[in-house]
Amino acid sequence: MTTDFKKIASVAERHFSVQGADRTDLFVNFLREILYLINGEGFLPCEVHFDEFQPGSLRAKIRGESFDTGKHKIHKEIKAVTYHQASVEQTRKGWKGRVICDV
C-alpha cells in the first residue's frame, strides 16, 4: 500500500516489539509488523519512535490513524515483506536498509 503520508494524522498509537536473529532479520520482522498493522488492523502509520533498540530486539511506538476511504487513497498494496536481497548496513551518514516487497 502506498499513500500520501502527509494526509495521515498522528492521532492514535500502537506499541509492539519484535525480535530477530541479526540486523537484517530484525529489519524484516519490523517491517512485517508494520505491514500487519496496515493490512490486518487498517492502521496507517505516519511516525515511528523506538523505545528500545538492542541487537536482536526492538520496541517501537507507531503513531497514525485508522484507514478512511474518504480521506486516504491506496495506490499499490504491499502483499509481503521478503528476505530477497534484504540487508542492513552502517554508513558514514547512519544506517541504510534495503528490502524488496511483493506487491
N, CA, C and O atoms as a MOPAC input file, in Angstrom:
PM7 MOZYME 1SCF
protein

 N      0.85000 1    -1.16700 1     0.00000 1
 C      0.00000 1     0.00000 1     0.00000 1
 C      0.89300 1     1.22600 1     0.00000 1
 O      1.79300 1     1.33300 1     0.83300 1
 N      0.66500 1     2.13300 1    -0.89900 1
 C      1.33800 1     3.42000 1    -0.83800 1
 C      0.27300 1     4.48800 1    -0.75800 1
 O     -0.78000 1     4.37300 1    -1.38500 1
 N      0.53700 1     5.50100 1    -0.00700 1
 C     -0.40700 1     6.59100 1     0.16800 1
 C      0.39100 1     7.85500 1     0.46200 1
 O      1.60800 1     7.78600 1     0.63300 1
 N     -0.25700 1     8.98100 1     0.52100 1
 C      0.39500 1    10.24000 1     0.84700 1
 C      0.46700 1    10.35700 1     2.36300 1
 O     -0.55300 1    10.58200 1     3.01500 1
 N      1.66700 1    10.20700 1     2.93500 1
 C      1.82300 1    10.20800 1     4.38100 1
 C      1.47600 1    11.55300 1     5.00500 1
 O      1.19100 1    11.61200 1     6.20100 1
 N      1.49100 1    12.62600 1     4.23600 1
 C      1.12400 1    13.94000 1     4.76000 1
 C     -0.35100 1    13.99600 1     5.13100 1
 O     -0.75400 1    14.84300 1     5.92800 1
 N     -1.16200 1    13.10400 1     4.56500 1
 C     -2.59400 1    13.08900 1     4.84900 1
 C     -2.95100 1    12.19800 1     6.03500 1
 O     -4.11900 1    12.10300 1     6.41100 1
 N     -1.95200 1    11.54500 1     6.62500 1
 C     -2.20200 1    10.67100 1     7.76800 1
 C     -1.97800 1    11.46500 1     9.04600 1
 O     -0.89900 1    12.01400 1     9.26500 1
 N     -2.99600 1    11.52200 1     9.88000 1
 C     -2.91100 1    12.27200 1    11.13500 1
 C     -2.28800 1    11.40800 1    12.23300 1
 O     -2.48400 1    10.19300 1    12.26600 1
 N     -1.55400 1    12.03600 1    13.10900 1
 C     -0.91400 1    11.36000 1    14.23400 1
 C     -1.85000 1    11.43800 1    15.44000 1
 O     -1.59500 1    12.18700 1    16.38400 1
 N     -2.94400 1    10.65300 1    15.40400 1
 C     -3.97900 1    10.75700 1    16.43100 1
 C     -4.10700 1     9.51400 1    17.31500 1
 O     -4.78600 1     9.55400 1    18.34100 1
 N     -3.46700 1     8.42400 1    16.93100 1
 C     -3.54300 1     7.18300 1    17.71800 1
 C     -2.17500 1     6.51900 1    17.68400 1
 O     -1.33500 1     6.84800 1    16.84600 1
 N     -1.95900 1     5.58800 1    18.59600 1
 C     -0.67000 1     4.91100 1    18.59200 1
 C     -0.81500 1     3.43300 1    18.88900 1
 O     -1.77000 1     2.99200 1    19.52800 1
 N      0.14900 1     2.69100 1    18.41300 1
 C      0.25800 1     1.25500 1    18.65300 1
 C      1.66200 1     0.99200 1    19.16900 1
 O      2.61900 1     1.64100 1    18.74400 1
 N      1.78400 1     0.04600 1    20.07900 1
 C      3.07300 1    -0.35600 1    20.62200 1
 C      3.32100 1    -1.80700 1    20.23200 1
 O      2.39700 1    -2.62000 1    20.24000 1
 N      4.54600 1    -2.13100 1    19.89700 1
 C      4.88200 1    -3.52100 1    19.62400 1
 C      6.37100 1    -3.73800 1    19.79700 1
 O      7.15500 1    -2.79000 1    19.83600 1
 N      6.74600 1    -5.00000 1    19.90000 1
 C      8.15900 1    -5.36300 1    19.95500 1
 C      8.38500 1    -6.51500 1    18.98800 1
 O      7.49800 1    -7.33500 1    18.75500 1
 N      9.58100 1    -6.56100 1    18.43500 1
 C      9.95600 1    -7.63300 1    17.51000 1
 C     11.35200 1    -8.11500 1    17.86200 1
 O     12.13200 1    -7.42500 1    18.51800 1
 N     11.63300 1    -9.31700 1    17.40600 1
 C     12.94300 1    -9.91500 1    17.62300 1
 C     13.48700 1   -10.39700 1    16.29600 1
 O     12.73500 1   -10.62500 1    15.34800 1
 N     14.79800 1   -10.54900 1    16.23400 1
 C     15.43600 1   -11.04200 1    15.02100 1
 C     16.78600 1   -11.64600 1    15.34000 1
 O     17.44500 1   -11.25200 1    16.30200 1
 N     17.19100 1   -12.60200 1    14.52900 1
 C     18.46100 1   -13.29400 1    14.73200 1
 C     19.65800 1   -12.38900 1    14.44300 1
 O     20.73200 1   -12.57900 1    15.01400 1
 N     19.47500 1   -11.39500 1    13.55000 1
 C     20.51800 1   -10.43600 1    13.20400 1
 C     19.83700 1    -9.14000 1    12.76500 1
 O     18.61000 1    -9.04600 1    12.80900 1
 N     20.61200 1    -8.14600 1    12.34300 1
 C     20.03200 1    -6.84900 1    11.96800 1
 C     19.03900 1    -6.95700 1    10.81900 1
 O     17.98100 1    -6.32900 1    10.83900 1
 N     19.38700 1    -7.75200 1     9.82900 1
 C     18.50700 1    -7.89200 1     8.67300 1
 C     17.19900 1    -8.57500 1     9.06400 1
 O     16.12200 1    -8.14400 1     8.65200 1
 N     17.29200 1    -9.62300 1     9.84500 1
 C     16.09300 1   -10.32100 1    10.31800 1
 C     15.22500 1    -9.39300 1    11.15600 1
 O     14.00000 1    -9.40800 1    11.02800 1
 N     15.84100 1    -8.59300 1    12.00500 1
 C     15.11100 1    -7.63400 1    12.82600 1
 C     14.41700 1    -6.59000 1    11.94700 1
 O     13.26300 1    -6.24300 1    12.19500 1
 N     15.10600 1    -6.09300 1    10.93200 1
 C     14.55400 1    -5.11400 1     9.99200 1
 C     13.33000 1    -5.68400 1     9.26100 1
 O     12.28900 1    -5.03200 1     9.18700 1
 N     13.46100 1    -6.89300 1     8.72900 1
 C     12.35200 1    -7.52800 1     8.01100 1
 C     11.17500 1    -7.76800 1     8.96000 1
 O     10.03100 1    -7.50500 1     8.59000 1
 N     11.42900 1    -8.25800 1    10.16200 1
 C     10.35000 1    -8.50600 1    11.11800 1
 C      9.65400 1    -7.21700 1    11.53500 1
 O      8.43800 1    -7.19900 1    11.72400 1
 N     10.42200 1    -6.13600 1    11.67800 1
 C      9.84900 1    -4.83200 1    11.99300 1
 C      8.90000 1    -4.38100 1    10.88000 1
 O      7.78000 1    -3.94800 1    11.15200 1
 N      9.34900 1    -4.48500 1     9.63300 1
 C      8.50800 1    -4.08800 1     8.50600 1
 C      7.28600 1    -4.98000 1     8.37000 1
 O      6.21400 1    -4.50800 1     7.99100 1
 N      7.43200 1    -6.26100 1     8.67300 1
 C      6.28000 1    -7.17100 1     8.63800 1
 C      5.24900 1    -6.79500 1     9.69300 1
 O      4.04800 1    -6.90900 1     9.45300 1
 N      5.69800 1    -6.35600 1    10.83600 1
 C      4.76300 1    -5.92400 1    11.88000 1
 C      4.00700 1    -4.67500 1    11.43400 1
 O      2.80200 1    -4.56900 1    11.65900 1
 N      4.69600 1    -3.74000 1    10.81000 1
 C      4.02200 1    -2.54700 1    10.29000 1
 C      3.02200 1    -2.93300 1     9.20600 1
 O      1.91300 1    -2.40100 1     9.16000 1
 N      3.41700 1    -3.85800 1     8.33500 1
 C      2.50300 1    -4.31100 1     7.29100 1
 C      1.25500 1    -4.96000 1     7.88900 1
 O      0.15400 1    -4.78400 1     7.36800 1
 N      1.42400 1    -5.71000 1     8.98000 1
 C      0.25900 1    -6.29200 1     9.65400 1
 C     -0.65900 1    -5.19000 1    10.18900 1
 O     -1.87900 1    -5.28400 1    10.05600 1
 N     -0.08100 1    -4.14900 1    10.79100 1
 C     -0.91600 1    -3.05200 1    11.29300 1
 C     -1.72800 1    -2.42500 1    10.16000 1
 O     -2.89500 1    -2.07800 1    10.34100 1
 N     -1.10500 1    -2.28300 1     8.99700 1
 C     -1.80100 1    -1.68500 1     7.85800 1
 C     -2.86700 1    -2.62800 1     7.31200 1
 O     -4.03800 1    -2.25800 1     7.22600 1
 N     -2.47000 1    -3.84300 1     6.94300 1
 C     -3.40100 1    -4.77100 1     6.29300 1
 C     -4.33800 1    -5.46800 1     7.27000 1
 O     -5.50300 1    -5.69700 1     6.94400 1
 N     -3.85900 1    -5.80700 1     8.45000 1
 C     -4.67000 1    -6.55400 1     9.41100 1
 C     -5.58500 1    -5.69800 1    10.25500 1
 O     -6.70400 1    -6.09600 1    10.57700 1
 N     -5.10400 1    -4.51300 1    10.61400 1
 C     -5.87900 1    -3.64500 1    11.50100 1
 C     -6.37200 1    -2.37000 1    10.83400 1
 O     -7.13500 1    -1.61500 1    11.43700 1
 N     -5.94800 1    -2.11600 1     9.59200 1
 C     -6.36400 1    -0.88700 1     8.91000 1
 C     -5.79600 1     0.36100 1     9.55200 1
 O     -6.41600 1     1.42400 1     9.51100 1
 N     -4.60400 1     0.23800 1    10.15300 1
 C     -3.95300 1     1.35400 1    10.82300 1
 C     -2.84200 1     1.88800 1     9.93800 1
 O     -1.93000 1     1.14500 1     9.57700 1
 N     -2.90400 1     3.16200 1     9.58300 1
 C     -1.90300 1     3.78100 1     8.71500 1
 C     -0.89400 1     4.54400 1     9.55900 1
 O     -1.27000 1     5.49500 1    10.24500 1
 N      0.37200 1     4.15700 1     9.53000 1
 C      1.38300 1     4.84700 1    10.33000 1
 C      1.92300 1     6.09000 1     9.64100 1
 O      1.99600 1     6.15300 1     8.41400 1
 N      2.30200 1     7.08000 1    10.44500 1
 C      2.97100 1     8.26700 1     9.91300 1
 C      4.20500 1     8.62800 1    10.73200 1
 O      5.01700 1     9.43900 1    10.28800 1
 N      4.36300 1     8.04600 1    11.91400 1
 C      5.53000 1     8.31000 1    12.76400 1
 C      5.97600 1     7.00900 1    13.42500 1
 O      5.15700 1     6.15300 1    13.76100 1
 N      7.27900 1     6.87800 1    13.60400 1
 C      7.84000 1     5.73200 1    14.32100 1
 C      8.79100 1     6.26100 1    15.38000 1
 O      9.63300 1     7.11200 1    15.09500 1
 N      8.66200 1     5.76600 1    16.58700 1
 C      9.57000 1     6.10100 1    17.68300 1
 C     10.05500 1     4.79100 1    18.28600 1
 O      9.25000 1     3.91600 1    18.60600 1
 N     11.35200 1     4.65500 1    18.44000 1
 C     11.90700 1     3.44700 1    19.03200 1
 C     12.11400 1     3.67500 1    20.52500 1
 O     12.86600 1     4.56100 1    20.93000 1
 N     11.43700 1     2.86600 1    21.33700 1
 C     11.57900 1     2.94800 1    22.78500 1
 C     12.82100 1     2.19200 1    23.24800 1
 O     13.46400 1     2.56700 1    24.22800 1
 N     13.14200 1     1.13300 1    22.53400 1
 C     14.31200 1     0.32000 1    22.86100 1
 C     14.84500 1    -0.28200 1    21.56700 1
 O     14.07600 1    -0.78300 1    20.74600 1
 N     16.14100 1    -0.23400 1    21.39100 1
 C     16.76000 1    -0.78600 1    20.18700 1
 C     18.04800 1    -1.47700 1    20.61200 1
 O     19.04200 1    -0.82200 1    20.92600 1
 N     18.02000 1    -2.80700 1    20.62000 1
 C     19.17200 1    -3.60200 1    21.01900 1
 C     19.44200 1    -4.64600 1    19.94900 1
 O     18.56500 1    -4.94700 1    19.13900 1
 N     20.64600 1    -5.19900 1    19.93900 1
 C     20.90000 1    -6.29100 1    18.98700 1
 C     19.90600 1    -7.43200 1    19.23400 1
 O     19.84400 1    -7.98700 1    20.33100 1
 N     19.15400 1    -7.76100 1    18.22800 1
 C     18.20400 1    -8.86500 1    18.32900 1
 C     16.80500 1    -8.50200 1    18.76500 1
 O     15.92400 1    -9.36200 1    18.73200 1
 N     16.55400 1    -7.25800 1    19.17700 1
 C     15.18900 1    -6.89300 1    19.58000 1
 C     14.99700 1    -5.38200 1    19.53700 1
 O     15.95000 1    -4.60600 1    19.61400 1
 N     13.74400 1    -4.99600 1    19.41400 1
 C     13.38500 1    -3.58400 1    19.49000 1
 C     11.95700 1    -3.45600 1    19.97400 1
 O     11.13600 1    -4.35800 1    19.80300 1
 N     11.68200 1    -2.32600 1    20.57600 1
 C     10.31900 1    -1.94600 1    20.96400 1
 C     10.03900 1    -0.61700 1    20.29200 1
 O     10.87300 1     0.28900 1    20.30500 1
 N      8.85500 1    -0.51100 1    19.70300 1
 C      8.53500 1     0.70900 1    18.95200 1
 C      7.13300 1     1.20300 1    19.27500 1
 O      6.25800 1     0.44500 1    19.69400 1
 N      6.95500 1     2.49400 1    19.06500 1
 C      5.64700 1     3.14200 1    19.15600 1
 C      5.38100 1     3.71900 1    17.77700 1
 O      6.19300 1     4.48000 1    17.25000 1
 N      4.25900 1     3.36400 1    17.19700 1
 C      3.86200 1     3.83100 1    15.86800 1
 C      2.66100 1     4.73900 1    16.03700 1
 O      1.67300 1     4.34900 1    16.66000 1
 N      2.73000 1     5.93800 1    15.49600 1
 C      1.59300 1     6.85900 1    15.54700 1
 C      0.97900 1     6.97800 1    14.16100 1
 O      1.67600 1     6.89100 1    13.15000 1
 N     -0.32900 1     7.17700 1    14.12400 1
 C     -1.04200 1     7.30700 1    12.86500 1
 C     -2.53300 1     7.35900 1    13.10300 1
 O     -3.00100 1     7.87200 1    14.12000 1
 N     -3.27800 1     6.81600 1    12.14000 1
 C     -4.73600 1     6.81000 1    12.26100 1
 C     -5.32200 1     5.63900 1    11.47700 1
 O     -4.63600 1     5.00200 1    10.67700 1
 N     -6.58900 1     5.37300 1    11.71800 1
 C     -7.29300 1     4.30900 1    11.00800 1
 C     -7.54600 1     4.71000 1     9.55900 1
 O     -7.77200 1     5.88000 1     9.24800 1
 N     -7.50200 1     3.71800 1     8.69100 1
 C     -7.75500 1     3.95300 1     7.26900 1
 C     -9.17000 1     4.46700 1     7.07400 1
 O    -10.11700 1     3.92700 1     7.64600 1
 N     -9.31500 1     5.51100 1     6.26600 1
 C    -10.60300 1     6.14000 1     5.97200 1
 C    -10.70200 1     6.30200 1     4.45300 1
 O     -9.92400 1     7.05100 1     3.86100 1
 N    -11.65200 1     5.60600 1     3.81800 1
 C    -11.77300 1     5.65100 1     2.36300 1
 C    -12.06400 1     7.05700 1     1.84000 1
 O    -11.74300 1     7.36900 1     0.69300 1
 N    -12.66300 1     7.90000 1     2.66400 1
 C    -12.93700 1     9.26700 1     2.24500 1
 C    -11.71100 1    10.16900 1     2.29000 1
 O    -11.68800 1    11.22600 1     1.65900 1
 N    -10.69600 1     9.75200 1     3.03200 1
 C     -9.50900 1    10.58200 1     3.21600 1
 C     -8.25800 1    10.00300 1     2.55700 1
 O     -7.42200 1    10.75000 1     2.04800 1
 N     -8.12900 1     8.68400 1     2.56500 1
 C     -6.91300 1     8.02900 1     2.08700 1
 C     -7.15900 1     7.28100 1     0.78500 1
 O     -8.20500 1     6.65900 1     0.59800 1
 N     -6.19600 1     7.34900 1    -0.09600 1
 C     -6.27700 1     6.63800 1    -1.36500 1
 C     -5.10700 1     5.65500 1    -1.44100 1
 O     -3.95600 1     6.03300 1    -1.22500 1
 N     -5.40700 1     4.41400 1    -1.74500 1
 C     -4.37400 1     3.38900 1    -1.87300 1
 C     -3.95700 1     3.30400 1    -3.32900 1
 O     -4.79000 1     3.08300 1    -4.20900 1
 N     -2.66400 1     3.48000 1    -3.58300 1
 C     -2.13900 1     3.41400 1    -4.94500 1
 C     -1.67500 1     2.00400 1    -5.28700 1
 O     -1.98200 1     1.49800 1    -6.36600 1
 N     -0.94100 1     1.36500 1    -4.38400 1
 C     -0.48400 1    -0.01400 1    -4.55100 1
 C     -0.48800 1    -0.67400 1    -3.18600 1
 O     -0.10700 1    -0.06100 1    -2.18900 1
 N     -0.91400 1    -1.91100 1    -3.14500 1
 C     -0.93100 1    -2.65100 1    -1.89100 1
 C      0.30200 1    -3.53800 1    -1.79300 1
 O      0.62200 1    -4.27200 1    -2.72700 1
 N      0.98400 1    -3.46900 1    -0.67100 1
 C      2.11800 1    -4.35800 1    -0.41200 1
 C      1.56000 1    -5.65000 1     0.17000 1
 O      0.84400 1    -5.63100 1     1.17100 1
 N      1.89200 1    -6.76200 1    -0.45900 1
 C      1.38700 1    -8.06800 1    -0.01900 1
 C      2.28800 1    -8.70200 1     1.02800 1
 O      1.80100 1    -9.33200 1     1.96700 1
 N      3.61900 1    -8.53900 1     0.87300 1
 C      4.55000 1    -9.18300 1     1.80300 1
 C      5.90600 1    -8.48800 1     1.77300 1
 O      6.30900 1    -7.91800 1     0.75900 1
 N      6.59800 1    -8.54800 1     2.90600 1
 C      7.98200 1    -8.10600 1     3.01400 1
 C      8.83400 1    -9.36600 1     2.90200 1
 O      8.59400 1   -10.34200 1     3.61200 1
 N      9.82200 1    -9.35100 1     2.02000 1
 C     10.60200 1   -10.56700 1     1.76700 1
 C     12.05100 1   -10.40900 1     2.24100 1
 O     12.52300 1    -9.30200 1     2.50200 1
 N     12.73300 1   -11.53800 1     2.34300 1
 C     14.16000 1   -11.54800 1     2.66700 1
 C     15.01900 1   -11.42500 1     1.40700 1
 O     16.23600 1   -11.26900 1     1.50600 1
 N     14.40400 1   -11.49400 1     0.23200 1
 C     15.15800 1   -11.44800 1    -1.02000 1
 C     15.96100 1   -10.15000 1    -1.10500 1
 O     15.38100 1    -9.06500 1    -1.15200 1
 N     17.26600 1   -10.25300 1    -1.12400 1
 C     18.20200 1    -9.13400 1    -1.19300 1
 C     18.08300 1    -8.15800 1    -0.01900 1
 O     18.54700 1    -7.02200 1    -0.11800 1
 N     17.47300 1    -8.58000 1     1.08100 1
 C     17.35000 1    -7.71500 1     2.25400 1
 C     18.72100 1    -7.51800 1     2.88700 1
 O     19.52900 1    -8.44500 1     2.95500 1
 N     18.97100 1    -6.29300 1     3.34900 1
 C     20.24800 1    -6.00900 1     4.00300 1
 C     20.11400 1    -4.78600 1     4.90300 1
 O     19.22500 1    -3.95300 1     4.72700 1
 N     21.01100 1    -4.70600 1     5.86000 1
 C     21.12900 1    -3.54300 1     6.73700 1
 C     22.61600 1    -3.29000 1     6.91200 1
 O     23.37700 1    -4.20800 1     7.21600 1
 N     23.02600 1    -2.04700 1     6.71900 1
 C     24.44700 1    -1.72800 1     6.87400 1
 C     24.61200 1    -0.33800 1     7.46500 1
 O     23.77900 1     0.54600 1     7.26400 1
 N     25.69100 1    -0.16700 1     8.18900 1
 C     26.00500 1     1.14000 1     8.74300 1
 C     26.88800 1     1.88800 1     7.75800 1
 O     27.86900 1     1.34300 1     7.25100 1
 N     26.53100 1     3.15100 1     7.48800 1
 C     27.30100 1     4.00700 1     6.58600 1
 C     27.83100 1     5.20300 1     7.37700 1
 O     27.54400 1     5.33700 1     8.56700 1
 N     28.59100 1     6.05500 1     6.73200 1
 C     29.08600 1     7.26900 1     7.39300 1
 C     27.94400 1     8.18200 1     7.83200 1
 O     28.07300 1     8.91500 1     8.81300 1
 N     26.83900 1     8.13800 1     7.11400 1
 C     25.70200 1     9.01500 1     7.41000 1
 C     24.67600 1     8.38500 1     8.34400 1
 O     23.74000 1     9.06200 1     8.77000 1
 N     24.83000 1     7.11200 1     8.66900 1
 C     23.86100 1     6.43800 1     9.52700 1
 C     23.60000 1     5.02700 1     9.03300 1
 O     24.47500 1     4.40600 1     8.42900 1
 N     22.42300 1     4.52600 1     9.28300 1
 C     22.06500 1     3.16700 1     8.88500 1
 C     21.29500 1     3.17800 1     7.58200 1
 O     20.51800 1     4.09500 1     7.31500 1
 N     21.51200 1     2.16200 1     6.77800 1
 C     20.84300 1     2.02900 1     5.48500 1
 C     20.26600 1     0.61900 1     5.39000 1
 O     20.96400 1    -0.37100 1     5.60600 1
 N     18.99300 1     0.55400 1     5.06700 1
 C     18.32300 1    -0.73500 1     4.91700 1
 C     17.78400 1    -0.91000 1     3.50800 1
 O     17.39800 1     0.05300 1     2.84400 1
 N     17.76600 1    -2.15600 1     3.06900 1
 C     17.20400 1    -2.48700 1     1.74800 1
 C     16.29000 1    -3.69000 1     1.92800 1
 O     16.63300 1    -4.65600 1     2.60900 1
 N     15.12600 1    -3.61100 1     1.30600 1
 C     14.18100 1    -4.71800 1     1.36600 1
 C     13.33100 1    -4.68600 1     0.09600 1
 O     13.04700 1    -3.61900 1    -0.44800 1
 N     12.93600 1    -5.85000 1    -0.36000 1
 C     12.05700 1    -5.95300 1    -1.52800 1
 C     10.70500 1    -6.47200 1    -1.03100 1
 O     10.63500 1    -7.43300 1    -0.26500 1
 N      9.65100 1    -5.82300 1    -1.48000 1
 C      8.30000 1    -6.20500 1    -1.08100 1
 C      7.54500 1    -6.80000 1    -2.26000 1
 O      7.73900 1    -6.37800 1    -3.40000 1
 N      6.69500 1    -7.76800 1    -1.99600 1
 C      5.78800 1    -8.30000 1    -3.01100 1
 C      4.57400 1    -7.39100 1    -3.07800 1
 O      3.97900 1    -7.05300 1    -2.05500 1
 N      4.21200 1    -6.99700 1    -4.30300 1
 C      3.02700 1    -6.14200 1    -4.47800 1
 C      1.98900 1    -6.86100 1    -5.29800 1
 O      0.91800 1    -6.31200 1    -5.55700 1

